[in-house]
């Protein structure tokens, strides 16, 4: 019997297009936000036994939580929005930590093998570095608008790392789509007809969508 799975090494048109494994519009945001947070899981060899943290519970973060939960990790969501706790638990977060509570952050010291930041705002960076276990990694996919200040000594002594990344490769995208289909992972979207594009843009400008806007022809 032929193997019907997606090849992780696309050829021909597969270099530019991918089979749709679940109906649109659910898949549309996977090709940006989805692969942005899925690719680091592959690149940095996150293990099913790892304790991981996700900073931010928005368009990228809500996908990262789902991916990492189905990957087998213990997932902690760092969120500044307390009313999302129940929703984050349904998405797959085992724990939620208030990201604006300095004492709560201190209590996480030495816990995480991998933390991914999905926000584009300055953070208490050294608090998150301190939350890493030895050889842990703090990784950002958020375009932070100012320099990131890190003290060298905690990085050196704990052999900790800080890194960043953009999107992912075609092979990683194909693997992500297969992973989503297998585990029932999909973005949470708000749909708008093209005729209401200005209304959709207005919601984006106010940061209102949970969690992605999709325009339908």
N, CA, C and O of each residue as an XYZ file, in Angstrom:
868
protein
N       0.859     -1.196      0.000
C       0.000      0.000      0.000
C       0.888      1.236      0.000
O       1.861      1.306      0.751
N       0.562      2.194     -0.825
C       1.365      3.416     -0.905
C       1.250      4.209      0.383
O       0.201      4.231      1.027
N       2.344      4.860      0.746
C       2.364      5.715      1.938
C       1.785      7.060      1.550
O       2.353      7.765      0.716
N       0.640      7.430      2.159
C      -0.062      8.666      1.783
C       0.359      9.860      2.613
O      -0.202     10.945      2.458
N       1.333      9.684      3.489
C       1.744     10.803      4.325
C       2.451     11.863      3.498
O       2.974     11.583      2.419
N       2.459     13.091      4.024
C       3.175     14.173      3.349
C       4.665     13.922      3.450
O       5.173     13.584      4.519
N       5.362     14.085      2.348
C       6.825     13.996      2.381
C       7.380     15.218      3.068
O       6.900     16.330      2.850
N       8.405     15.020      3.911
C       9.054     16.140      4.582
C      10.117     16.781      3.704
O      10.778     17.732      4.120
N      10.285     16.259      2.479
C      11.227     16.841      1.538
C      10.480     17.144      0.236
O      10.575     16.381     -0.725
N       9.726     18.272      0.202
C       8.891     18.559     -0.964
C       9.726     18.682     -2.234
O      10.845     19.192     -2.204
N       9.172     18.208     -3.354
C       9.826     18.339     -4.646
C       8.835     18.942     -5.625
O       7.631     18.957     -5.369
N       9.344     19.443     -6.752
C       8.464     20.024     -7.749
C       7.627     21.141     -7.159
O       8.138     22.031     -6.479
N       6.304     21.079     -7.436
C       5.407     22.102     -6.908
C       5.357     22.081     -5.391
O       4.986     23.077     -4.770
N       5.734     20.938     -4.774
C       5.727     20.839     -3.324
C       6.686     21.790     -2.643
O       6.618     22.001     -1.432
N       7.598     22.373     -3.445
C       8.485     23.374     -2.857
C       7.745     24.673     -2.558
O       8.212     25.493     -1.769
N       6.591     24.855     -3.191
C       5.880     26.123     -3.075
C       4.434     25.961     -2.615
O       3.811     26.946     -2.218
N       3.888     24.760     -2.655
C       2.500     24.531     -2.275
C       2.404     23.248     -1.461
O       3.221     22.339     -1.606
N       1.383     23.192     -0.594
C       1.242     22.047      0.295
C      -0.193     21.550      0.249
O      -1.121     22.350      0.131
N      -0.390     20.232      0.341
C      -1.758     19.693      0.417
C      -2.473     20.228      1.657
O      -1.866     20.374      2.717
N      -3.761     20.516      1.516
C      -4.550     20.990      2.647
C      -5.102     19.780      3.388
O      -5.884     19.008      2.833
N      -4.691     19.615      4.645
C      -5.096     18.444      5.419
C      -6.347     18.695      6.241
O      -6.945     17.751      6.759
N      -6.752     19.945      6.369
C      -8.018     20.285      7.022
C      -8.556     21.510      6.312
O      -7.789     22.248      5.693
N      -9.855     21.744      6.385
C     -10.441     22.784      5.553
C     -10.015     24.188      5.954
O      -9.836     24.455      7.142
N      -9.847     25.101      4.980
C      -9.667     26.504      5.306
C     -10.984     27.023      5.866
O     -12.017     26.407      5.604
N     -11.012     28.132      6.628
C      -9.886     29.027      6.868
C      -8.987     28.612      8.025
O      -8.031     29.317      8.353
N      -9.286     27.473      8.646
C      -8.548     27.094      9.854
C      -7.050     27.014      9.626
O      -6.269     27.301     10.533
N      -6.636     26.623      8.415
C      -5.219     26.428      8.177
C      -4.466     27.702      7.818
O      -3.248     27.758      7.984
N      -5.152     28.709      7.338
C      -4.470     29.885      6.793
C      -3.387     30.469      7.712
O      -2.271     30.693      7.244
N      -3.667     30.724      8.994
C      -2.639     31.329      9.845
C      -1.472     30.406     10.179
O      -0.465     30.863     10.720
N      -1.589     29.116      9.867
C      -0.485     28.204     10.142
C       0.743     28.541      9.305
O       1.873     28.277      9.717
N       0.521     29.131      8.118
C       1.625     29.381      7.209
C       2.461     30.596      7.604
O       3.460     30.901      6.954
N       2.059     31.282      8.655
C       2.881     32.362      9.207
C       3.089     32.105     10.691
O       4.159     31.665     11.109
N       2.060     32.382     11.486
C       2.187     32.200     12.929
C       2.503     30.770     13.323
O       3.296     30.539     14.235
N       1.894     29.810     12.647
C       2.101     28.415     13.013
C       3.532     27.959     12.823
O       4.149     27.439     13.753
N       4.069     28.149     11.619
C       5.430     27.678     11.356
C       6.456     28.506     12.134
O       7.538     28.007     12.443
N       6.135     29.745     12.451
C       7.057     30.577     13.238
C       7.339     29.963     14.599
O       8.470     30.030     15.081
N       6.333     29.364     15.228
C       6.550     28.766     16.548
C       6.831     27.271     16.482
O       7.357     26.702     17.438
N       6.485     26.621     15.360
C       6.762     25.186     15.225
C       8.227     24.932     14.873
O       8.837     23.987     15.373
N       8.778     25.772     14.020
C      10.148     25.568     13.555
C      11.177     25.497     14.691
O      12.046     24.627     14.645
N      11.122     26.375     15.717
C      12.111     26.266     16.796
C      12.024     24.959     17.582
O      13.027     24.501     18.129
N      10.842     24.355     17.644
C      10.707     23.073     18.329
C      11.582     22.025     17.648
O      12.232     21.211     18.304
N      11.582     22.067     16.323
C      12.422     21.153     15.557
C      13.895     21.534     15.640
O      14.760     20.702     15.914
N      14.153     22.817     15.396
C      15.537     23.277     15.274
C      16.346     23.041     16.543
O      17.528     22.703     16.485
N      15.693     23.224     17.693
C      16.429     23.121     18.952
C      16.139     21.817     19.692
O      16.432     21.684     20.880
N      15.558     20.861     18.970
C      15.410     19.496     19.474
C      14.695     19.458     20.839
O      15.148     18.798     21.774
N      13.587     20.171     20.923
C      12.780     20.124     22.139
C      12.280     18.695     22.337
O      11.776     18.078     21.398
N      12.417     18.174     23.536
C      12.078     16.778     23.822
C      10.718     16.665     24.501
O      10.286     17.600     25.175
N      10.038     15.533     24.332
C       8.739     15.344     24.984
C       8.804     15.425     26.506
O       7.795     15.695     27.157
N       9.982     15.195     27.071
C      10.129     15.243     28.528
C      10.478     16.632     29.046
O      10.613     16.827     30.253
N      10.626     17.604     28.136
C      11.060     18.946     28.554
C       9.943     19.722     29.248
O       8.755     19.541     28.982
N      10.386     20.593     30.150
C       9.498     21.606     30.720
C       9.694     22.874     29.906
O      10.807     23.392     29.807
N       8.619     23.367     29.329
C       8.724     24.499     28.413
C       7.803     25.635     28.868
O       6.795     25.412     29.537
N       8.181     26.855     28.485
C       7.363     28.021     28.774
C       7.030     28.757     27.487
O       7.841     28.796     26.561
N       5.841     29.340     27.426
C       5.408     30.143     26.289
C       5.035     31.518     26.815
O       4.092     31.657     27.594
N       5.778     32.538     26.388
C       5.493     33.915     26.806
C       4.548     34.536     25.793
O       4.872     34.642     24.611
N       3.379     34.944     26.261
C       2.379     35.541     25.391
C       1.350     34.522     24.950
O       1.698     33.409     24.556
N       0.093     34.896     25.014
C      -0.986     33.967     24.661
C      -1.868     34.581     23.587
O      -3.093     34.608     23.708
N      -1.218     35.080     22.523
C      -1.942     35.682     21.421
C      -1.918     34.797     20.189
O      -2.012     33.573     20.288
N      -1.791     35.429     19.017
C      -1.858     34.706     17.761
C      -0.809     33.621     17.617
O      -1.104     32.534     17.122
N       0.427     33.907     18.048
C       1.485     32.902     17.983
C       1.451     31.996     19.215
O       1.580     30.777     19.104
N       1.276     32.599     20.375
C       1.351     31.851     21.622
C       0.308     30.755     21.740
O       0.607     29.672     22.244
N      -0.920     31.015     21.282
C      -1.964     29.995     21.433
C      -1.674     28.782     20.552
O      -2.138     27.680     20.844
N      -0.915     28.975     19.483
C      -0.490     27.838     18.673
C       0.698     27.118     19.297
O       0.755     25.888     19.290
N       1.651     27.885     19.840
C       2.811     27.273     20.491
C       2.374     26.375     21.645
O       2.934     25.296     21.840
N       1.383     26.815     22.402
C       0.881     26.013     23.530
C       0.321     24.681     23.022
O       0.592     23.626     23.595
N      -0.461     24.742     21.943
C      -1.033     23.506     21.394
C       0.057     22.569     20.877
O       0.034     21.370     21.154
N       1.012     23.120     20.125
C       2.093     22.296     19.588
C       2.864     21.592     20.704
O       3.077     20.380     20.662
N       3.272     22.364     21.689
C       4.141     21.819     22.742
C       3.404     20.819     23.625
O       4.004     19.856     24.104
N       2.113     21.038     23.843
C       1.332     20.071     24.607
C       1.284     18.733     23.871
O       1.531     17.685     24.469
N       0.968     18.767     22.582
C       0.883     17.524     21.801
C       2.256     16.918     21.557
O       2.366     15.729     21.260
N       3.305     17.727     21.679
C       4.673     17.222     21.563
C       5.029     16.370     22.773
O       5.956     15.561     22.734
N       4.268     16.569     23.857
C       4.488     15.779     25.062
C       5.103     16.540     26.209
O       5.395     15.957     27.254
N       5.309     17.848     26.033
C       5.989     18.655     27.049
C       5.049     19.064     28.178
O       3.827     19.046     28.031
N       5.653     19.436     29.316
C       4.911     20.137     30.359
C       4.949     21.615     29.988
O       6.023     22.210     29.898
N       3.770     22.208     29.771
C       3.682     23.551     29.210
C       3.214     24.560     30.258
O       2.179     24.376     30.898
N       3.990     25.622     30.420
C       3.610     26.745     31.266
C       3.402     27.964     30.384
O       4.285     28.324     29.607
N       2.246     28.601     30.495
C       1.969     29.824     29.751
C       2.243     31.027     30.644
O       1.762     31.092     31.775
N       3.016     31.976     30.133
C       3.240     33.250     30.809
C       2.335     34.279     30.146
O       2.534     34.634     28.984
N       1.342     34.756     30.889
C       0.354     35.667     30.310
C       0.100     36.846     31.230
O       0.127     36.716     32.454
N      -0.150     38.007     30.619
C      -0.490     39.199     31.402
C      -1.997     39.379     31.511
O      -2.464     40.388     32.040
N      -2.763     38.408     31.015
C      -4.226     38.511     30.997
C      -4.831     37.403     31.849
O      -5.018     36.290     31.358
N      -5.141     37.679     33.105
C      -5.648     36.638     34.008
C      -6.927     35.959     33.525
O      -7.166     34.795     33.846
N      -7.762     36.682     32.745
C      -9.032     36.075     32.350
C      -8.871     35.002     31.266
O      -9.855     34.402     30.833
N      -7.629     34.763     30.830
C      -7.388     33.725     29.836
C      -7.031     32.369     30.447
O      -6.802     31.407     29.714
N      -6.981     32.280     31.764
C      -6.467     31.069     32.407
C      -7.220     29.816     31.951
O      -6.599     28.828     31.559
N      -8.540     29.853     32.001
C      -9.329     28.675     31.617
C      -9.143     28.347     30.136
O      -9.052     27.180     29.755
N      -9.088     29.384     29.314
C      -8.918     29.180     27.883
C      -7.561     28.563     27.574
O      -7.451     27.680     26.723
N      -6.523     29.034     28.274
C      -5.176     28.508     28.058
C      -5.080     27.048     28.501
O      -4.364     26.254     27.890
N      -5.792     26.705     29.548
C      -5.812     25.313     29.998
C      -6.446     24.421     28.931
O      -5.975     23.309     28.689
N      -7.508     24.902     28.296
C      -8.161     24.119     27.245
C      -7.239     23.951     26.037
O      -7.298     22.933     25.348
N      -6.389     24.948     25.781
C      -5.457     24.871     24.662
C      -4.303     23.915     24.942
O      -3.659     23.419     24.018
N      -4.046     23.658     26.237
C      -2.996     22.706     26.563
C      -1.982     23.167     27.586
O      -1.021     22.446     27.858
N      -2.164     24.351     28.167
C      -1.242     24.816     29.207
C      -1.528     24.072     30.507
O      -2.666     24.036     30.976
N      -0.487     23.480     31.083
C      -0.638     22.793     32.366
C      -0.585     23.764     33.537
O      -1.132     23.498     34.608
N       0.085     24.899     33.315
C       0.228     25.916     34.352
C       0.171     27.280     33.673
O       0.514     27.415     32.498
N      -0.267     28.295     34.427
C      -0.268     29.667     33.939
C       0.375     30.556     34.989
O       0.010     30.508     36.164
N       1.339     31.371     34.557
C       2.049     32.288     35.450
C       1.792     33.715     34.971
O       1.889     34.004     33.778
N       1.465     34.597     35.904
C       1.219     35.997     35.562
C       2.559     36.648     35.199
O       3.456     36.753     36.035
N       2.677     37.077     33.949
C       3.969     37.562     33.451
C       4.349     38.939     33.979
O       5.491     39.365     33.807
N       3.424     39.642     34.616
C       3.744     40.958     35.180
C       3.939     40.901     36.695
O       4.058     41.936     37.352
N       3.970     39.713     37.230
C       4.177     39.522     38.666
C       5.627     39.092     38.888
O       5.977     37.932     38.671
N       6.466     40.037     39.322
C       7.900     39.766     39.485
C       8.170     38.620     40.446
O       9.079     37.820     40.225
N       7.389     38.541     41.505
C       7.598     37.471     42.487
C       7.226     36.112     41.911
O       7.875     35.106     42.197
N       6.180     36.093     41.099
C       5.783     34.842     40.454
C       6.867     34.371     39.486
O       7.126     33.172     39.377
N       7.498     35.310     38.786
C       8.578     34.952     37.876
C       9.784     34.407     38.642
O      10.403     33.431     38.215
N      10.115     35.030     39.762
C      11.243     34.562     40.571
C      11.024     33.132     41.059
O      11.972     32.355     41.177
N       9.778     32.796     41.338
C       9.462     31.461     41.844
C       9.681     30.370     40.791
O       9.689     29.184     41.119
N       9.859     30.770     39.532
C      10.063     29.795     38.453
C      11.542     29.502     38.211
O      11.867     28.794     37.258
N      12.437     30.015     39.029
C      13.877     29.908     38.801
C      14.319     28.458     38.583
O      13.960     27.561     39.346
N      15.106     28.252     37.521
C      15.715     26.950     37.250
C      14.783     25.880     36.725
O      15.153     24.706     36.725
N      13.600     26.230     36.282
C      12.581     25.226     35.961
C      12.614     24.741     34.512
O      12.373     23.560     34.263
N      12.905     25.615     33.557
C      12.564     25.342     32.157
C      13.762     24.942     31.298
O      14.859     25.485     31.423
N      13.508     23.977     30.428
C      14.501     23.589     29.431
C      14.446     24.513     28.212
O      15.454     24.736     27.542
N      13.269     25.038     27.942
C      13.075     25.871     26.749
C      11.946     26.852     27.020
O      10.882     26.466     27.504
N      12.181     28.122     26.706
C      11.142     29.148     26.798
C      11.091     29.873     25.461
O      12.121     30.322     24.959
N       9.905     29.989     24.885
C       9.743     30.736     23.641
C       8.905     31.977     23.908
O       7.815     31.893     24.474
N       9.421     33.125     23.498
C       8.698     34.386     23.647
C       8.045     34.739     22.323
O       8.711     34.815     21.290
N       6.735     34.952     22.360
C       5.989     35.267     21.135
C       5.556     36.722     21.089
O       4.780     37.106     20.215
N       6.047     37.539     22.017
C       5.607     38.927     22.099
C       6.681     39.862     21.562
O       7.866     39.529     21.553
N       6.249     41.036     21.114
C       7.169     42.023     20.538
C       7.296     43.231     21.459
O       7.264     44.377     21.012
N       7.439     42.954     22.745
C       7.577     44.021     23.736
C       8.744     43.701     24.661
O       9.105     42.534     24.810
N       9.340     44.712     25.285
C      10.421     44.456     26.253
C       9.902     43.660     27.446
O       8.763     43.838     27.877
N      10.751     42.779     27.974
C      10.392     41.932     29.102
C      11.454     42.019     30.190
O      12.510     42.621     29.998
N      11.159     41.414     31.325
C      12.171     41.255     32.367
C      13.068     40.085     31.952
O      12.941     38.977     32.473
N      13.957     40.343     31.023
C      14.698     39.270     30.369
C      15.482     38.403     31.349
O      15.501     37.179     31.222
N      16.119     39.031     32.313
C      16.948     38.243     33.217
C      16.110     37.363     34.137
O      16.599     36.350     34.637
N      14.848     37.738     34.366
C      13.962     36.865     35.137
C      13.685     35.582     34.373
O      13.597     34.505     34.962
N      13.549     35.701     33.043
C      13.314     34.515     32.230
C      14.592     33.701     32.056
O      14.540     32.473     31.993
N      15.741     34.378     31.976
C      17.010     33.647     31.954
C      17.163     32.840     33.241
O      17.575     31.680     33.215
N      16.825     33.472     34.366
C      16.918     32.782     35.660
C      15.950     31.610     35.737
O      16.188     30.655     36.477
N      14.865     31.675     34.980
C      13.879     30.580     34.986
C      14.354     29.362     34.206
O      13.739     28.299     34.284
N      15.444     29.508     33.454
C      15.966     28.385     32.679
C      16.753     27.420     33.552
O      17.464     27.827     34.471
N      16.615     26.158     33.255
C      17.482     25.141     33.859
C      18.867     25.242     33.223
O      19.011     25.916     32.202
N      19.884     24.602     33.785
C      21.188     24.581     33.136
C      21.073     24.082     31.688
O      20.398     23.089     31.415
N      21.734     24.778     30.782
C      21.730     24.514     29.345
C      20.367     24.807     28.698
O      20.110     24.379     27.573
N      19.504     25.530     29.403
C      18.216     25.910     28.846
C      18.362     27.024     27.826
O      19.397     27.686     27.749
N      17.307     27.221     27.043
C      17.331     28.212     25.970
C      16.117     29.134     26.059
O      14.986     28.673     26.212
N      16.363     30.443     25.961
C      15.311     31.453     25.828
C      15.321     31.903     24.372
O      16.323     32.422     23.880
N      14.205     31.702     23.694
C      14.136     31.934     22.253
C      13.012     32.922     21.951
O      11.911     32.792     22.486
N      13.284     33.909     21.095
C      12.248     34.868     20.746
C      11.887     34.785     19.273
O      12.757     34.664     18.410
N      10.595     34.850     19.000
C      10.110     35.005     17.632
C       9.379     36.341     17.488
O       8.851     36.658     16.422
N       9.356     37.118     18.572
C       8.760     38.444     18.554
C       9.797     39.482     18.144
O      10.938     39.437     18.604
N       9.405     40.418     17.279
C      10.306     41.472     16.807
C      10.370     42.583     17.852
O       9.645     43.574     17.763
N      11.235     42.410     18.832
C      11.345     43.346     19.954
C      11.908     44.674     19.444
O      12.929     44.671     18.758
N      11.273     45.810     19.758
C      11.660     47.083     19.140
C      12.854     47.776     19.770
O      13.179     48.897     19.378
N      13.510     47.155     20.721
C      14.662     47.787     21.348
C      15.684     46.717     21.728
O      15.347     45.534     21.771
N      16.931     47.115     22.005
C      17.955     46.121     22.350
C      17.560     45.290     23.574
O      16.908     45.783     24.494
N      17.967     44.028     23.561
C      17.706     43.118     24.671
C      18.933     43.127     25.590
O      20.030     42.761     25.168
N      18.744     43.543     26.836
C      19.844     43.629     27.792
C      19.946     42.323     28.586
O      19.021     41.952     29.309
N      21.078     41.632     28.444
C      21.299     40.383     29.148
C      22.641     40.437     29.877
O      23.630     40.930     29.334
N      22.667     39.933     31.097
C      23.918     39.803     31.836
C      24.616     38.520     31.409
O      23.991     37.465     31.307
N      25.901     38.620     31.164
C      26.645     37.471     30.650
C      26.834     36.374     31.690
O      26.775     35.192     31.354
N      27.059     36.745     32.947
C      27.460     35.761     33.943
C      26.436     34.635     34.122
O      26.833     33.469     34.120
N      25.133     34.926     34.277
C      24.163     33.824     34.409
C      24.099     32.934     33.167
O      23.834     31.737     33.275
N      24.341     33.516     31.986
C      24.363     32.712     30.769
C      25.574     31.775     30.772
O      25.465     30.592     30.450
N      26.721     32.331     31.142
C      27.953     31.538     31.133
C      27.905     30.413     32.160
O      28.167     29.256     31.833
N      27.575     30.753     33.388
C      27.628     29.765     34.464
C      26.583     28.666     34.306
O      26.816     27.519     34.690
N      25.426     29.020     33.740
C      24.391     28.003     33.531
C      24.425     27.399     32.146
O      23.604     26.541     31.821
N      25.384     27.843     31.311
C      25.444     27.414     29.907
C      24.092     27.585     29.224
O      23.637     26.731     28.464
N      23.467     28.723     29.526
C      22.164     29.044     28.946
C      22.347     29.817     27.643
O      23.406     30.393     27.393
N      21.297     29.820     26.815
C      21.381     30.448     25.494
C      20.207     31.373     25.254
O      19.121     31.190     25.804
N      20.450     32.373     24.416
C      19.387     33.265     23.928
C      19.465     33.282     22.410
O      20.547     33.423     21.840
N      18.316     33.137     21.754
C      18.311     33.064     20.292
C      17.004     33.607     19.738
O      16.080     33.934     20.483
N      16.945     33.696     18.406
C      15.734     34.139     17.720
C      15.645     33.489     16.360
O      16.637     32.966     15.851
N      14.454     33.516     15.762
C      14.290     32.925     14.433
C      13.084     33.543     13.730
O      12.185     34.078     14.381
N      13.069     33.465     12.363
C      11.908     33.922     11.592
C      10.961     32.756     11.319
O      10.533     32.076     12.252
N      10.630     32.519     10.048
C       9.732     31.422      9.678
C      10.492     30.096      9.641
O      11.534     29.960     10.282
N       9.972     29.117      8.889
C      10.633     27.828      8.795
C      10.736     27.369      7.356
O      10.220     28.023      6.450
N      11.393     26.260      7.147
C      11.631     25.725      5.807
C      10.379     25.055      5.248
O       9.445     24.770      5.997
N      10.349     24.797      3.928
C       9.235     24.049      3.353
C       9.053     22.671      3.987
O       7.921     22.243      4.215
N      10.149     21.973      4.272
C      10.020     20.640      4.873
C       9.438     20.728      6.274
O       8.646     19.874      6.672
N       9.827     21.765      7.033
C       9.265     21.954      8.368
C       7.781     22.301      8.285
O       6.990     21.871      9.124
N       7.406     23.079      7.271
C       5.994     23.446      7.090
C       5.153     22.216      6.773
O       4.052     22.058      7.300
N       5.673     21.345      5.912
C       4.948     20.111      5.593
C       4.771     19.241      6.826
O       3.705     18.666      7.044
N       5.828     19.147      7.632
C       5.751     18.352      8.855
C       4.753     18.956      9.836
O       4.010     18.231     10.497
N       4.738     20.286      9.929
C       3.790     20.959     10.816
C       2.348     20.656     10.414
O       1.505     20.383     11.269
N       2.065     20.704      9.107
C       0.706     20.441      8.642
C       0.277     19.021      8.969
O      -0.866     18.788      9.362
N       1.185     18.080      8.810
C       0.870     16.698      9.158
C       0.647     16.555     10.660
O      -0.256     15.839     11.095
N       1.470     17.235     11.443
C       1.341     17.188     12.898
C      -0.003     17.767     13.336
O      -0.665     17.217     14.216
N      -0.404     18.887     12.713
C      -1.692     19.505     13.046
C      -2.859     18.583     12.704
O      -3.807     18.456     13.480
N      -2.786     17.942     11.543
C      -3.864     17.042     11.130
C      -3.967     15.848     12.073
O      -5.065     15.420     12.427
N      -2.829     15.320     12.473
C      -2.820     14.137     13.336
C      -3.384     14.446     14.707
O      -4.073     13.617     15.302
N      -3.089     15.659     15.221
C      -3.463     15.988     16.604
C      -4.634     16.965     16.710
O      -4.979     17.395     17.811
N      -5.240     17.315     15.596
C      -6.396     18.199     15.636
C      -6.067     19.606     16.085
O      -6.857     20.237     16.786
N      -4.908     20.106     15.687
C      -4.481     21.456     16.069
C      -4.913     22.442     15.000
O      -4.701     22.213     13.809
N      -5.525     23.546     15.432
C      -5.942     24.582     14.492
C      -5.919     25.932     15.189
O      -6.145     26.011     16.397
N      -5.648     26.999     14.437
C      -5.730     28.333     15.022
C      -7.174     28.676     15.386
O      -8.115     28.173     14.772
N      -7.334     29.518     16.370
C      -8.634     30.105     16.662
C      -8.741     31.373     15.817
O      -7.900     32.266     15.918
N      -9.779     31.445     14.985
C      -9.862     32.549     14.024
C     -11.215     33.248     14.104
O     -12.215     32.690     14.556
N     -11.195     34.497     13.643
C     -12.418     35.259     13.385
C     -12.486     35.478     11.881
O     -11.533     35.971     11.278
N     -13.595     35.119     11.285
C     -13.746     35.228      9.837
C     -14.524     36.487      9.466
O     -15.500     36.853     10.122
N     -14.060     37.146      8.382
C     -14.741     38.309      7.842
C     -14.817     38.171      6.328
O     -13.846     37.734      5.711
N     -15.943     38.531      5.706
C     -15.971     38.593      4.241
C     -15.101     39.753      3.762
O     -14.866     40.707      4.504
N     -14.628     39.666      2.532
C     -13.779     40.732      1.992
C     -14.470     42.092      2.041
O     -13.810     43.125      2.145
N     -15.767     42.087      1.969
C     -16.509     43.351      2.000
C     -16.388     44.057      3.354
O     -16.672     45.250      3.466
N     -15.962     43.306      4.391
C     -15.816     43.902      5.725
C     -14.352     44.001      6.132
O     -14.019     43.932      7.315
N     -13.476     44.163      5.131
C     -12.046     44.208      5.419
C     -11.686     45.350      6.360
O     -10.800     45.191      7.200
N     -12.354     46.501      6.240
C     -12.034     47.632      7.119
C     -12.405     47.331      8.572
O     -11.711     47.752      9.497
N     -13.489     46.609      8.761
C     -13.874     46.196     10.111
C     -12.831     45.241     10.696
O     -12.489     45.327     11.875
N     -12.337     44.339      9.863
C     -11.310     43.396     10.317
C     -10.038     44.136     10.708
O      -9.433     43.839     11.737
N      -9.630     45.106      9.880
C      -8.425     45.885     10.172
C      -8.585     46.669     11.467
O      -7.645     46.790     12.253
N      -9.783     47.199     11.680
C     -10.045     47.947     12.918
C      -9.875     47.054     14.146
O      -9.326     47.488     15.159
N     -10.344     45.812     14.058
C     -10.173     44.888     15.193
C      -8.695     44.577     15.420
O      -8.242     44.465     16.559
N      -7.954     44.439     14.331
C      -6.521     44.199     14.461
C      -5.820     45.374     15.126
O      -4.968     45.185     15.993
N      -6.175     46.568     14.725
C      -5.532     47.761     15.279
C      -5.787     47.900     16.773
O      -4.970     48.471     17.494
N      -6.915     47.381     17.237
C      -7.248     47.448     18.657
C      -6.795     46.204     19.420
O      -7.018     46.096     20.626
N      -6.158     45.265     18.712
C      -5.700     44.039     19.365
C      -6.824     43.185     19.893
O      -6.656     42.496     20.899
N      -7.970     43.215     19.236
C      -9.157     42.536     19.745
C      -9.309     41.073     19.361
O      -9.885     40.313     20.139
N      -8.821     40.637     18.199
C      -9.134     39.257     17.771
C      -8.579     38.198     18.713
O      -7.520     38.371     19.314
N      -9.309     37.108     18.826
C      -8.807     35.895     19.454
C      -8.948     34.775     18.420
O     -10.045     34.236     18.272
N      -7.855     34.393     17.678
C      -6.552     35.024     17.849
C      -6.002     35.476     16.496
O      -4.979     36.158     16.431
N      -6.678     35.096     15.434
C      -6.263     35.474     14.097
C      -7.492     35.869     13.289
O      -8.581     35.327     13.481
N      -7.297     36.835     12.371
C      -8.371     37.270     11.472
C      -8.143     36.634     10.111
O      -7.026     36.642      9.594
N      -9.200     36.085      9.532
C      -9.138     35.485      8.197
C     -10.204     36.120      7.323
O     -11.372     36.195      7.705
N      -9.794     36.579      6.143
C     -10.721     37.154      5.175
C     -11.169     36.073      4.211
O     -10.355     35.285      3.730
N     -12.477     36.035      3.924
C     -13.030     35.030      3.016
C     -13.587     35.705      1.767
O     -14.290     36.712      1.850
N     -13.265     35.141      0.624
C     -13.757     35.673     -0.649
C     -15.236     35.365     -0.812
O     -15.834     35.733     -1.823
